[in-house]
Amino acid sequence: MKIVFTPDWFLAPDVCIEIFSFFVLLAFFILAYRNYKLSKNRNSFYLGLGFLAIALAELATIFTKIVLYYDTNVTQQIGNMAIIYHVVSSVDIFYYIGFFFHKLLTLGGLYIIYRIPLKIRLERDSLLAICFIIISAVFSASFYYLFHLIAFILLLLIIHNYYGIHKNNNSENTRMLIVAFVLLALSQFMFILSELGALYVAGQLIQLVSYLILLVLIIRITRSQNGRKKERKNRHHL
């Protein structure tokens, strides 16, 4: 059972976008973790953890789509309908498991990022949120738009939090991060309407642009850190 809304002509680009997204998110995690090791700022650690969860979600999507798009019709040459049924059933099971972990890890990662700037952190609130995320991941198999709707709401909350941070620090890096989150939210809104294949493609392309902005942000921060290291070395030599 193929319950995805990717047009057939977009299958290969779709997987390529997911692979690119995985590597960008993984690079962001590495950057945040390095910053945590240097500054011992726990916010950097949690930010990296959130992006790592989303990266693993993308990895689950990649493997799921590769199996899901595999042409099982080649088994028709055998002429045994039972074999065909078992192959398709195996694909269905892999589909449910793979996309369940994709939804669970994505919502979990977004929730971690949302919670970072909040000063009040209650354990019971986190427990309720985890239960809600698990339930949402399970039931979104039947109601596909439920996952995208919750992701959209979490992204709006994240944008609101980081907009408050940007008003305080007026940082270009924070502004770029907000733009990336805005585009991610827009892509999730497109996915809510993804029964129309064209809107699914538009959502994936918008998501690609958001990850390109994150890649530029990673390069920008890395160059800035390397520049500061060189400056400290030059001061030491002087």
N, C-alpha and C positions, 0 to 999 in steps of 0.2 A: 504494500500500500504506500503510494508515493504522495504524501501530504505536504508538498512544498509548492511554492508558486513561482519557481524559477522557470522562465521560458527555456525551451530546449536549446536554443541558439546561444543562451547566456550561461550554460552549465560550466564550461571551461573558465571563462572570465570570473564567474562567481567563486569558484574554488581558488583561483589565483588571488582574488581580493582577500579571501579569508586567510590565505598563507601570508600575504603581505601584512595584514592586520596583526596576525600572531607575532611576527618578528618585531614589529613596531612596539607592541605592548610588552613583549619580553625585554626589549631594549630599555623601555621606560622603567620597568621593574629594576633592572640592573643599575640604571642611573640613580633611582631613588634609594636603592640599598647601599650603594657606594656613598651617597650623601649621608645616609644614616650612620654608616661606619665612621665617617669623619666627624660629624656634628653631634651624634648620639641623640638626634631629634626624632622622637618616636612618631611624630606626624609623617616624616619622610618614610619611615618603615611601613606604616599603615597604608600610605598612598601607594607605595610599591606593591604591597600585599594585595590591594584592591585591583591594581592593573595586572598582577600575576594571575589572579583568579579569572579575570576576563580573558587573558591570554590562553589559559588552559581551556576556557569555554570555546574559544576559537579553534583550538586544536581538536577538541571533541567534535566540533562541527565539520572540520576538514575530513577526519576519518569517516564520519557518518555519511557525508555527502558522496565521498568516493565509493563507499559500499552501496549507497542508495541509488546512485546513478549507474551502477554496474548492470550491463544488459544480461539479465537472467534468461532471456528468450533463447539463448544458445542451447539450453537444455532441451528444447523442443525437438532437436535432432534425434534424441534418444527415443522419443515416442512414449515416454512413461510419464503420465500426468502426475503421479505421486511424487516423483523426483522434483518436478517443477514446483509443486505445491510446497514441498519442504524447503526448497531454496528460497522461494518468495517469503515464506513464513520466517525464515532465518533473517532475511533482510528487514522484515517488519520489527522483529525483536531488537535487532541492532539499531534500527531507526529510533525506537522508543527510548532505549537506554542512552544512546549518543546524544539525542536532543534534550533528554531530561537533564543530563549533566551540563549541557550547554546552557540551558535556562537557569539551572540552579547556581552554577558558578558565575554567570553574568549578573544575575540579581544580587548574589552575595557580594561580588566585587563592587558593584555600584553602591550597595548599602554601606560597605566599609568606607568608601570614598566620601559618601554623604555624611557619615558620622564623625569624620576626622575633625572638622572645625568646631564641633559642638563641645561646649565646656561641661555640660551635665551628661553623664553617661551612666544610666541605670541598667543593671544586669537584667532585670525583668523585661525592660523594653527590648533589649537585644535578643532575649530568648523568644519573646513574642514575634519579633521581626523574623527570626530564623524559621520559626514554625510557619509563619505566613509565606515566606519565600518557598519553602519546601512544598506546601500545599499548592501554591501558584504554579510551581514547576510541574507538578503532577497533573493538575486539571487543565493546564494550557495545552496538553496533548489533544484534548477534545475541543477546547476553545482557544485556537491559536493566537487570537488577538489579545488574550489576557496577559500573556507574557510581555508583549510589546507595550501594552498600556501601562503595566507596572514599571517597566524599564523607562518609559517616557516620563512618568511621574517622578521617579527617583532622579532622573537627569535634570528635571526642572528644579528639584530641591537642591541638587548639587550646584546648578548654575546660580541659584539664589545665594547659597553659602559663599561661593567663590566671588560673586559680585560684591558681597560685603567685605571680603578680604581685599579685593582690588581697590575699593574706595579708601582703604587704610594705607595700602602700600603703593598704589598706583604703578604697579610693576607691569612691564611689557610682557614678561613671561606669563604672569597670571592672566593677562588679557588674552593671550594666545590660547591658553588652556580653556578659558571660558568660551572662546569661539569654537574650539574643538568640541566641547560639550554641547554647545547649541546645535552644531551640525549633527552630532550623534542623536540628540533629541529629535531633530527634524527627520532623521532617517528612521527612527523608531515609529514616528507618526506615519511615515510612508508605509512601513511594514504592517501597520494596523489595517491598511487598505490594500494589502498586497495580493488579494484575490485577483486584482487587475495586474497582469504580468508587468506592464509598463511601469507601474508604481513601485513594484518590487525592485526592478532594475534601477529606477531613480533613487530608491532608498539605499541600495548598495553603492551606487556611485557617490552619493552624498557622504556615506560612511567612509568611503575611500578617501575623499577630500579631508575629512576630519582626522584620519590617521596620517595623512600627508602633513597636516599642520602639526600633529604630535611629533612626527619625525623631524620636522624643521625645528621644533622646540627642543628636542633632544640634542640636535647638532648645535644649536645656539647655546644651551647650557653647558655642553661638553667643551665647546671652544672657550667659553667664559671661564670655566674652571681651569682649563689648561693655561689660559692667559694669566690667571692669578698665581698658578704654580710657578710659571716662568718668572713672574715679577718677584716672587719671594726668593727664588734662586738667585736672581740678579742682585737683590738686596743683600743676600748672604755673602756673595762673592765680593761685593763692594765693602 
